Amino acid sequence: MTFLASPVTNPGPTSPGPTLADFGHDPLWISIIKAVFIFVFLMLGVLMGVWTERKLISRMQHRYGPNRAGKFGLLQTVADGLKMGLKEDLMPRKVDKLLYFLAPVIIAVPAFLAFSVMPFGPVVSMFGVKTPLQLTDLPVAVLLILAMASIGVYGIVLAGWASRSPYAILGGLRSSAQVVSYEIAMGLSFVAVFLYAGTLSTSEIVAKQADGGTFNLGGTEIPLPSWYAVLLIPSFLIYVLTMLGETNRVPFDLPEGEGELVGGFHTEYSSSLKFAMFMLAEYVNVFVVSGVATTLFLGGWRAPWPISLWDGANVGWWPMLWFFAKLVLLFCFFVWVRASLPRVRYDQLMHFGWKVLIPLNLAWILMVASFRALRVDNSPLVIVLMAIVVVGALAVYFRFDTVLQRRREQRAAQVEEEFDELRDRPSAGGFPVPALDLPHYHGATTRKEVPSA
């Protein structure tokens, strides 16, 4: 059997998206308009996001949610924002004042900067100027997003350190360990996308998802999906899990575990403007990771099928609507997870990140790289190497799976032995504790009588 690969374009209507050559030529006032639009969009998105999350969770719990301030409670988040902005700002005496003030800024600013490389749509005419619906793009735009996410965690760590509180410091340390663990898995989940797209530019990755192409297997052409969420579904599923850990959302919200750390890294921040900055950064980060998922895996601003059959679906300003719709659906996924899953333990969080997600990512990257080599070089040696990689990965998996099964069986046998011993001798477990034979049980006093003078 021989494997042949041939790129074939999708006959559906497409729009040539912007390339790197289209950036860097905008007038200054166009760039300012784009920057202001991103800022306003994110600020309004936070207001609507908080209201949507409270409404969705309340309906899932058979409640009404906000329904007093404004129609359908739409002004509730505006009132909360005004309250936090006008509330008295308290600062504990023993904090590091400079870092205590800078921490909310450090966590919020990178979240806004990461959105500067998100493509909202194709090239359009804005006040007579042809410009792409994207502030800027870089040959390594995805690395810029990862860098901004890494800088944001410094705000959490510094907030805990500057507060000089044990609970806040523990929350900051938890966050640093969690972000390191899940950013590695997140970065590895992008590698398969880079191998298929051949670029790290966000606009060009979206353009690569315009056509799915076909795969020629023994003379039979098999159509391939265009979205990397389907073509590279393991990478997409791993990224979905890591974006929950990256944003400190349920079930991975360990840095602010209320039952363990009072409020986590922002325990010493009163409900003032500084606390509002933390809340703002959390929701903006949710929009950032949702935008990354849309751009890298869900076709970006391109319309989904069957809307894509319409000739004007990917032309003009309509693609912004498809991008926002995908963003809203991913945000609703965050809300659904929060309402459905409990918080995991910290050891489970670390185990899942280091021992499950990262090894799965590495094995998947080996398979994707072998498959890409197969499309480039059709020699029998490549096929043999790919078979060796697959068989080796399966052998390693079954080897460790056998060891884990033996350990589970030994643990179950040990538990059964302990239950048998407790049935024969209930006091072996230390409960219930037998009555203590102390002197005061028999009416004797425990204090020596002092003779009167």
NUGU-114821 format. One record per residue (C-alpha): residue in one letter; z, x, y. Coordinates in Angstrom, 3 decimals. Layout:
<nodes>
[node 'a', [Z, X, Y]],
...
</nodes>
This chain:
<nodes>
[node 'm', [0.000, 0.000, 0.000]],
[node 't', [-0.856, 1.318, 3.435]],
[node 'f', [0.747, 0.454, 6.722]],
[node 'l', [-1.359, 0.226, 9.845]],
[node 'a', [-0.247, -0.598, 13.345]],
[node 's', [-2.452, -1.777, 16.152]],
[node 'p', [-1.416, -3.065, 19.569]],
[node 'v', [-2.882, -6.494, 20.283]],
[node 't', [-2.334, -8.419, 23.455]],
[node 'n', [-0.957, -11.915, 23.439]],
[node 'p', [-3.602, -14.442, 24.459]],
[node 'g', [-1.076, -16.434, 26.479]],
[node 'p', [-1.149, -16.374, 30.297]],
[node 't', [0.718, -13.410, 31.739]],
[node 's', [1.260, -11.875, 35.153]],
[node 'p', [1.095, -8.127, 35.720]],
[node 'g', [4.581, -7.255, 36.861]],
[node 'p', [5.480, -4.559, 39.376]],
[node 't', [5.464, -0.911, 38.343]],
[node 'l', [7.288, 2.109, 39.739]],
[node 'a', [4.334, 2.758, 42.044]],
[node 'd', [5.022, -0.551, 43.858]],
[node 'f', [8.445, 0.557, 45.112]],
[node 'g', [9.315, 2.689, 48.109]],
[node 'h', [6.683, 1.199, 50.422]],
[node 'd', [8.595, -1.785, 51.859]],
[node 'p', [9.430, -1.918, 55.571]],
[node 'l', [13.096, -1.485, 56.369]],
[node 'w', [13.548, -5.112, 57.380]],
[node 'i', [12.188, -6.288, 54.000]],
[node 's', [14.703, -4.070, 52.203]],
[node 'i', [17.509, -5.460, 54.386]],
[node 'i', [16.444, -9.026, 53.562]],
[node 'k', [16.497, -8.229, 49.833]],
[node 'a', [19.922, -6.569, 50.066]],
[node 'v', [21.379, -9.502, 52.019]],
[node 'f', [19.872, -11.937, 49.499]],
[node 'i', [21.507, -10.097, 46.571]],
[node 'f', [24.876, -10.070, 48.366]],
[node 'v', [24.720, -13.769, 49.268]],
[node 'f', [23.471, -14.689, 45.799]],
[node 'l', [26.370, -12.887, 44.118]],
[node 'm', [28.976, -14.314, 46.503]],
[node 'l', [27.710, -17.871, 46.049]],
[node 'g', [27.372, -17.192, 42.321]],
[node 'v', [31.057, -16.266, 42.140]],
[node 'l', [32.039, -19.475, 43.950]],
[node 'm', [29.915, -21.622, 41.668]],
[node 'g', [30.862, -19.560, 38.614]],
[node 'v', [34.581, -20.137, 39.062]],
[node 'w', [34.002, -23.867, 39.568]],
[node 't', [31.647, -24.055, 36.551]],
[node 'e', [34.065, -22.175, 34.317]],
[node 'r', [36.993, -24.399, 35.254]],
[node 'k', [34.883, -27.541, 34.805]],
[node 'l', [33.426, -26.523, 31.437]],
[node 'i', [36.756, -25.414, 29.996]],
[node 's', [38.460, -28.581, 31.226]],
[node 'r', [35.813, -30.762, 29.573]],
[node 'm', [36.174, -28.799, 26.345]],
[node 'q', [39.915, -29.493, 26.523]],
[node 'h', [39.431, -33.176, 27.442]],
[node 'r', [40.517, -32.696, 31.053]],
[node 'y', [38.822, -33.382, 34.379]],
[node 'g', [39.261, -30.014, 36.029]],
[node 'p', [38.918, -29.632, 39.818]],
[node 'n', [38.152, -33.048, 41.316]],
[node 'r', [40.119, -33.281, 44.574]],
[node 'a', [38.632, -30.824, 47.083]],
[node 'g', [35.146, -32.043, 47.916]],
[node 'k', [32.658, -33.947, 45.786]],
[node 'f', [33.291, -33.146, 42.094]],
[node 'g', [35.806, -30.507, 43.259]],
[node 'l', [33.033, -28.238, 44.580]],
[node 'l', [35.161, -27.068, 47.510]],
[node 'q', [38.085, -26.016, 45.303]],
[node 't', [36.892, -22.415, 44.940]],
[node 'v', [36.184, -22.265, 48.691]],
[node 'a', [39.754, -23.374, 49.346]],
[node 'd', [41.103, -20.798, 46.883]],
[node 'g', [39.095, -18.047, 48.560]],
[node 'l', [40.327, -19.027, 52.014]],
[node 'k', [43.896, -19.162, 50.741]],
[node 'm', [43.732, -15.654, 49.267]],
[node 'g', [42.019, -14.313, 52.379]],
[node 'l', [44.638, -15.732, 54.758]],
[node 'k', [47.704, -15.143, 52.591]],
[node 'e', [50.230, -12.502, 53.636]],
[node 'd', [49.365, -9.135, 52.135]],
[node 'l', [52.469, -7.597, 50.559]],
[node 'm', [52.584, -3.911, 49.643]],
[node 'p', [55.402, -2.515, 47.478]],
[node 'r', [57.266, 0.393, 49.048]],
[node 'k', [56.758, 2.976, 46.274]],
[node 'v', [53.015, 2.605, 45.743]],
[node 'd', [50.436, 5.245, 46.627]],
[node 'k', [49.117, 3.475, 49.721]],
[node 'l', [45.674, 5.126, 49.843]],
[node 'l', [44.792, 4.576, 46.185]],
[node 'y', [46.466, 1.162, 46.222]],
[node 'f', [44.074, 0.127, 49.001]],
[node 'l', [40.953, 1.823, 47.582]],
[node 'a', [41.246, 0.526, 43.996]],
[node 'p', [39.937, -3.022, 44.699]],
[node 'v', [37.055, -1.555, 46.714]],
[node 'i', [36.127, 0.928, 43.973]],
[node 'i', [35.983, -1.800, 41.346]],
[node 'a', [33.957, -4.243, 43.492]],
[node 'v', [31.326, -2.084, 45.222]],
[node 'p', [29.662, -0.619, 42.062]],
[node 'a', [29.301, -4.137, 40.666]],
[node 'f', [27.142, -5.099, 43.659]],
[node 'l', [25.153, -1.843, 43.533]],
[node 'a', [24.232, -2.380, 39.883]],
[node 'f', [22.307, -5.520, 40.833]],
[node 's', [19.976, -3.541, 43.113]],
[node 'v', [17.704, -2.605, 40.181]],
[node 'm', [17.524, -6.096, 38.643]],
[node 'p', [13.987, -7.577, 38.753]],
[node 'f', [13.997, -11.205, 39.938]],
[node 'g', [10.245, -11.776, 39.761]],
[node 'p', [6.733, -10.335, 40.196]],
[node 'v', [5.020, -9.161, 43.359]],
[node 'v', [5.009, -11.928, 46.000]],
[node 's', [4.053, -12.320, 49.640]],
[node 'm', [7.137, -12.255, 51.869]],
[node 'f', [6.303, -12.908, 55.547]],
[node 'g', [2.816, -11.548, 54.937]],
[node 'v', [4.020, -8.402, 53.138]],
[node 'k', [3.290, -7.887, 49.432]],
[node 't', [6.546, -6.830, 47.806]],
[node 'p', [8.176, -7.066, 44.374]],
[node 'l', [11.172, -9.378, 43.982]],
[node 'q', [13.468, -6.420, 43.351]],
[node 'l', [15.373, -4.247, 45.785]],
[node 't', [14.426, -0.962, 44.123]],
[node 'd', [13.585, 0.590, 40.785]],
[node 'l', [14.026, 4.028, 39.270]],
[node 'p', [12.628, 5.860, 36.243]],
[node 'v', [16.224, 5.799, 34.931]],
[node 'a', [17.318, 2.426, 36.346]],
[node 'v', [19.255, 1.429, 33.215]],
[node 'l', [21.276, 4.645, 33.432]],
[node 'l', [22.171, 3.693, 37.004]],
[node 'i', [23.612, 0.406, 35.717]],
[node 'l', [25.676, 2.262, 33.102]],
[node 'a', [26.871, 4.721, 35.754]],
[node 'm', [27.997, 1.907, 38.056]],
[node 'a', [29.862, 0.289, 35.173]],
[node 's', [31.609, 3.590, 34.469]],
[node 'i', [32.622, 4.027, 38.104]],
[node 'g', [34.048, 0.511, 38.194]],
[node 'v', [36.665, 1.353, 35.597]],
[node 'y', [38.121, 3.953, 37.977]],
[node 'g', [39.212, 1.057, 40.160]],
[node 'i', [41.199, -0.433, 37.286]],
[node 'v', [42.780, 2.892, 36.343]],
[node 'l', [43.657, 3.748, 39.946]],
[node 'a', [45.090, 0.263, 40.516]],
[node 'g', [47.500, 0.821, 37.641]],
[node 'w', [48.320, 4.384, 38.669]],
[node 'a', [48.820, 3.610, 42.356]],
[node 's', [51.126, 0.659, 41.620]],
[node 'r', [53.756, 2.952, 40.051]],
[node 's', [54.636, 0.182, 37.632]],
[node 'p', [54.864, 0.617, 33.845]],
[node 'y', [53.017, -2.625, 33.132]],
[node 'a', [50.238, -1.793, 35.580]],
[node 'i', [49.855, 1.747, 34.200]],
[node 'l', [49.644, 0.432, 30.634]],
[node 'g', [46.959, -2.022, 31.728]],
[node 'g', [44.984, 0.768, 33.382]],
[node 'l', [45.238, 2.999, 30.304]],
[node 'r', [44.145, 0.150, 28.074]],
[node 's', [41.143, -0.450, 30.279]],
[node 's', [40.048, 3.197, 30.252]],
[node 'a', [40.238, 3.407, 26.451]],
[node 'q', [38.460, 0.079, 26.039]],
[node 'v', [35.624, 0.896, 28.430]],
[node 'v', [35.029, 4.305, 26.817]],
[node 's', [34.860, 2.679, 23.396]],
[node 'y', [32.556, -0.172, 24.297]],
[node 'e', [30.341, 1.686, 26.765]],
[node 'i', [29.325, 4.043, 23.967]],
[node 'a', [28.293, 1.096, 21.816]],
[node 'm', [26.581, -0.537, 24.800]],
[node 'g', [24.575, 2.580, 25.601]],
[node 'l', [23.555, 2.962, 21.958]],
[node 's', [22.365, -0.661, 21.876]],
[node 'f', [19.873, 0.239, 24.640]],
[node 'v', [18.337, 3.131, 22.684]],
[node 'a', [16.214, 0.862, 20.484]],
[node 'v', [14.875, -0.857, 23.619]],
[node 'f', [13.979, 2.508, 25.139]],
[node 'l', [12.180, 3.536, 21.945]],
[node 'y', [10.067, 0.383, 21.950]],
[node 'a', [9.455, 0.177, 25.704]],
[node 'g', [8.972, 3.913, 26.243]],
[node 't', [10.691, 3.739, 29.638]],
[node 'l', [14.099, 3.278, 31.295]],
[node 's', [12.679, 1.396, 34.279]],
[node 't', [13.841, -2.226, 34.408]],
[node 's', [10.585, -3.567, 35.850]],
[node 'e', [8.495, -1.805, 33.222]],
[node 'i', [10.781, -2.962, 30.390]],
[node 'v', [10.163, -6.538, 31.530]],
[node 'a', [6.428, -5.842, 31.592]],
[node 'k', [6.571, -4.499, 28.023]],
[node 'q', [7.975, -7.864, 26.871]],
[node 'a', [4.979, -9.780, 28.188]],
[node 'd', [2.950, -9.318, 24.984]],
[node 'g', [4.328, -9.276, 21.476]],
[node 'g', [1.347, -7.769, 19.685]],
[node 't', [0.821, -7.748, 15.916]],
[node 'f', [1.690, -5.567, 12.946]],
[node 'n', [-1.041, -4.874, 10.394]],
[node 'l', [0.465, -4.843, 6.890]],
[node 'g', [-2.108, -4.210, 4.156]],
[node 'g', [-4.868, -5.901, 6.113]],
[node 't', [-2.701, -8.875, 7.123]],
[node 'e', [-1.855, -9.179, 10.796]],
[node 'i', [1.729, -10.288, 11.369]],
[node 'p', [2.477, -11.511, 14.934]],
[node 'l', [5.466, -9.853, 16.552]],
[node 'p', [7.758, -11.587, 19.064]],
[node 's', [7.640, -10.378, 22.643]],
[node 'w', [11.361, -10.615, 23.478]],
[node 'y', [13.438, -7.677, 22.301]],
[node 'a', [16.273, -10.125, 21.568]],
[node 'v', [14.212, -11.258, 18.553]],
[node 'l', [12.374, -8.058, 17.717]],
[node 'l', [15.553, -5.942, 18.025]],
[node 'i', [18.121, -8.586, 17.160]],
[node 'p', [20.814, -6.145, 15.900]],
[node 's', [20.749, -4.345, 19.255]],
[node 'f', [20.961, -7.668, 21.093]],
[node 'l', [23.913, -8.920, 19.029]],
[node 'i', [25.773, -5.631, 19.461]],
[node 'y', [25.148, -5.740, 23.199]],
[node 'v', [26.467, -9.307, 23.405]],
[node 'l', [29.730, -8.129, 21.833]],
[node 't', [29.989, -5.052, 24.024]],
[node 'm', [29.401, -6.976, 27.243]],
[node 'l', [32.520, -9.019, 26.464]],
[node 'g', [34.502, -5.795, 26.096]],
[node 'e', [32.889, -4.209, 29.150]],
[node 't', [33.887, -7.085, 31.433]],
[node 'n', [37.427, -7.434, 29.997]],
[node 'r', [36.789, -11.039, 29.059]],
[node 'v', [38.285, -13.049, 26.200]],
[node 'p', [38.710, -12.064, 23.390]],
[node 'f', [38.786, -8.484, 24.759]],
[node 'd', [40.878, -9.046, 27.906]],
[node 'l', [43.597, -6.626, 26.780]],
[node 'p', [43.929, -4.752, 30.134]],
[node 'e', [45.442, -7.894, 31.690]],
[node 'g', [47.272, -9.347, 28.707]],
[node 'e', [49.689, -11.780, 30.369]],
[node 'g', [51.934, -12.090, 27.334]],
[node 'e', [52.378, -8.320, 27.031]],
[node 'l', [51.803, -6.719, 30.437]],
[node 'v', [52.746, -9.520, 32.890]],
[node 'g', [49.420, -9.252, 34.765]],
[node 'g', [48.094, -5.916, 33.605]],
[node 'f', [46.639, -3.460, 36.087]],
[node 'h', [46.920, -5.904, 39.032]],
[node 't', [50.565, -6.863, 38.433]],
[node 'e', [51.711, -5.391, 41.771]],
[node 'y', [48.897, -6.969, 43.788]],
[node 's', [49.975, -10.160, 45.522]],
[node 's', [47.623, -13.132, 45.665]],
[node 's', [45.933, -11.825, 48.787]],
[node 'l', [42.567, -10.361, 49.694]],
[node 'k', [43.077, -7.346, 47.403]],
[node 'f', [43.673, -9.624, 44.424]],
[node 'a', [40.587, -11.625, 45.415]],
[node 'm', [38.554, -8.400, 45.240]],
[node 'f', [39.585, -7.954, 41.601]],
[node 'm', [38.563, -11.504, 40.778]],
[node 'l', [35.296, -11.064, 42.670]],
[node 'a', [34.490, -7.862, 40.765]],
[node 'e', [35.180, -9.520, 37.412]],
[node 'y', [32.699, -12.323, 37.992]],
[node 'v', [30.086, -10.046, 39.566]],
[node 'n', [30.339, -7.805, 36.506]],
[node 'v', [29.741, -10.859, 34.326]],
[node 'f', [26.551, -11.542, 36.295]],
[node 'v', [25.521, -7.873, 35.992]],
[node 'v', [25.827, -7.709, 32.204]],
[node 's', [24.113, -11.104, 31.962]],
[node 'g', [21.296, -9.810, 34.145]],
[node 'v', [20.982, -6.706, 31.956]],
[node 'a', [20.773, -8.890, 28.844]],
[node 't', [18.114, -11.014, 30.522]],
[node 't', [16.104, -7.989, 31.654]],
[node 'l', [16.273, -5.864, 28.509]],
[node 'f', [16.302, -8.499, 25.779]],
[node 'l', [15.260, -11.946, 27.077]],
[node 'g', [11.994, -11.131, 28.808]],
[node 'g', [13.460, -10.822, 32.303]],
[node 'w', [11.895, -13.184, 34.818]],
[node 'r', [9.067, -14.252, 32.497]],
[node 'a', [9.082, -17.897, 31.443]],
[node 'p', [10.072, -18.775, 27.877]],
[node 'w', [7.770, -20.605, 25.523]],
[node 'p', [6.425, -23.323, 25.909]],
[node 'i', [6.760, -23.047, 29.709]],
[node 's', [4.772, -19.816, 29.499]],
[node 'l', [1.707, -21.827, 28.408]],
[node 'w', [1.440, -23.039, 32.007]],
[node 'd', [-0.885, -20.731, 33.951]],
[node 'g', [1.383, -20.588, 37.002]],
[node 'a', [4.673, -20.039, 35.147]],
[node 'n', [4.829, -16.271, 35.770]],
[node 'v', [3.172, -16.208, 39.185]],
[node 'g', [4.693, -16.510, 42.642]],
[node 'w', [8.294, -17.610, 43.146]],
[node 'w', [8.658, -19.627, 39.926]],
[node 'p', [9.865, -16.620, 37.877]],
[node 'm', [13.073, -16.539, 39.941]],
[node 'l', [13.924, -19.941, 38.488]],
[node 'w', [13.498, -18.704, 34.908]],
[node 'f', [15.632, -15.639, 35.647]],
[node 'f', [18.440, -17.744, 37.133]],
[node 'a', [18.254, -20.227, 34.233]],
[node 'k', [18.728, -17.427, 31.686]],
[node 'l', [21.572, -16.035, 33.787]],
[node 'v', [23.338, -19.425, 33.849]],
[node 'l', [22.985, -19.859, 30.084]],
[node 'l', [24.538, -16.442, 29.449]],
[node 'f', [27.389, -17.243, 31.848]],
[node 'c', [28.011, -20.495, 29.965]],
[node 'f', [28.195, -18.394, 26.801]],
[node 'f', [31.039, -16.382, 28.395]],
[node 'v', [32.863, -19.631, 29.179]],
[node 'w', [32.322, -20.985, 25.670]],
[node 'v', [33.756, -17.807, 24.127]],
[node 'r', [36.784, -17.951, 26.429]],
[node 'a', [37.504, -21.540, 25.442]],
[node 's', [37.007, -20.911, 21.718]],
[node 'l', [38.433, -17.524, 20.708]],
[node 'p', [41.962, -16.105, 20.956]],
[node 'r', [42.769, -12.637, 22.231]],
[node 'v', [42.570, -9.912, 19.593]],
[node 'r', [45.166, -7.229, 19.012]],
[node 'y', [44.625, -3.832, 20.580]],
[node 'd', [44.300, -2.041, 17.238]],
[node 'q', [41.674, -4.590, 16.175]],
[node 'l', [39.805, -3.975, 19.428]],
[node 'm', [39.674, -0.205, 18.884]],
[node 'h', [38.852, -0.550, 15.184]],
[node 'f', [35.976, -2.912, 15.920]],
[node 'g', [34.553, -0.672, 18.631]],
[node 'w', [34.757, 2.706, 16.885]],
[node 'k', [34.485, 1.837, 13.193]],
[node 'v', [32.079, -1.113, 13.270]],
[node 'l', [29.870, -1.260, 16.375]],
[node 'i', [29.149, 2.457, 16.812]],
[node 'p', [28.286, 3.182, 13.130]],
[node 'l', [26.097, 0.053, 12.989]],
[node 'n', [24.349, 1.171, 16.167]],
[node 'l', [23.653, 4.654, 14.804]],
[node 'a', [22.266, 3.314, 11.531]],
[node 'w', [20.064, 0.811, 13.374]],
[node 'i', [18.732, 3.506, 15.719]],
[node 'l', [17.731, 5.616, 12.704]],
[node 'm', [15.806, 2.693, 11.256]],
[node 'v', [14.108, 1.849, 14.563]],
[node 'a', [13.141, 5.471, 15.152]],
[node 's', [11.690, 5.677, 11.637]],
[node 'f', [9.726, 2.477, 12.210]],
[node 'r', [8.358, 3.757, 15.519]],
[node 'a', [7.303, 6.972, 13.798]],
[node 'l', [5.545, 4.856, 11.189]],
[node 'r', [3.518, 3.141, 13.924]],
[node 'v', [2.504, 6.494, 15.391]],
[node 'd', [1.918, 8.502, 12.217]],
[node 'n', [0.755, 6.667, 9.090]],
[node 's', [1.119, 9.612, 6.704]],
[node 'p', [2.853, 9.074, 3.336]],
[node 'l', [5.531, 11.574, 4.373]],
[node 'v', [6.769, 9.225, 7.123]],
[node 'i', [6.957, 6.327, 4.655]],
[node 'v', [8.946, 8.465, 2.210]],
[node 'l', [11.330, 9.603, 4.957]],
[node 'm', [11.863, 6.015, 6.105]],
[node 'a', [12.636, 4.947, 2.524]],
[node 'i', [15.122, 7.839, 2.192]],
[node 'v', [16.860, 6.799, 5.427]],
[node 'v', [17.168, 3.174, 4.305]],
[node 'v', [18.383, 4.086, 0.803]],
[node 'g', [20.842, 6.637, 2.222]],
[node 'a', [22.270, 4.116, 4.696]],
[node 'l', [22.699, 1.533, 1.933]],
[node 'a', [24.330, 4.128, -0.346]],
[node 'v', [26.818, 5.133, 2.354]],
[node 'y', [27.581, 1.483, 3.101]],
[node 'f', [28.189, 0.545, -0.527]],
[node 'r', [30.253, 3.719, -1.065]],
[node 'f', [32.633, 2.883, 1.754]],
[node 'd', [32.572, -0.792, 0.831]],
[node 't', [33.721, 0.121, -2.710]],
[node 'v', [36.561, 2.251, -1.342]],
[node 'l', [37.668, -0.537, 0.989]],
[node 'q', [37.550, -3.033, -1.867]],
[node 'r', [39.784, -0.803, -3.978]],
[node 'r', [42.237, -0.476, -1.114]],
[node 'r', [42.308, -4.250, -0.648]],
[node 'e', [42.963, -4.751, -4.358]],
[node 'q', [45.769, -2.182, -4.331]],
[node 'r', [47.324, -3.808, -1.278]],
[node 'a', [47.131, -7.265, -2.876]],
[node 'a', [48.753, -5.925, -6.071]],
[node 'q', [51.532, -4.304, -4.022]],
[node 'v', [52.197, -7.568, -2.165]],
[node 'e', [52.303, -9.462, -5.463]],
[node 'e', [54.845, -6.984, -6.852]],
[node 'e', [57.021, -7.440, -3.772]],
[node 'f', [56.925, -11.230, -4.164]],
[node 'd', [57.876, -10.912, -7.855]],
[node 'e', [60.842, -8.725, -6.918]],
[node 'l', [61.942, -11.200, -4.248]],
[node 'r', [61.785, -14.072, -6.739]],
[node 'd', [64.074, -12.196, -9.137]],
[node 'r', [66.349, -10.728, -6.452]],
[node 'p', [66.135, -12.609, -3.119]],
[node 's', [68.467, -10.190, -1.342]],
[node 'a', [65.981, -7.335, -1.839]],
[node 'g', [64.047, -8.359, 1.222]],
[node 'g', [67.093, -8.301, 3.474]],
[node 'f', [66.896, -12.015, 4.292]],
[node 'p', [68.920, -14.149, 4.280]],
[node 'v', [71.633, -11.716, 5.311]],
[node 'p', [74.850, -12.188, 3.311]],
[node 'a', [78.009, -13.058, 5.247]],
[node 'l', [79.832, -10.023, 6.598]],
[node 'd', [83.415, -9.586, 5.382]],
[node 'l', [85.044, -8.716, 8.700]],
[node 'p', [88.751, -9.011, 9.577]],
[node 'h', [88.352, -11.755, 12.168]],
[node 'y', [86.781, -13.990, 9.498]],
[node 'h', [90.261, -14.071, 7.894]],
[node 'g', [92.165, -14.833, 11.106]],
[node 'a', [93.138, -11.235, 11.866]],
[node 't', [92.862, -9.969, 15.420]],
[node 't', [90.634, -7.026, 16.152]],
[node 'r', [92.831, -5.760, 18.980]],
[node 'k', [96.076, -3.881, 18.503]],
[node 'e', [99.123, -5.691, 19.803]],
[node 'v', [100.507, -3.879, 22.827]],
[node 'p', [104.328, -3.954, 22.881]],
[node 's', [105.838, -5.478, 26.003]],
[node 'a', [107.810, -3.237, 28.296]],
</nodes>
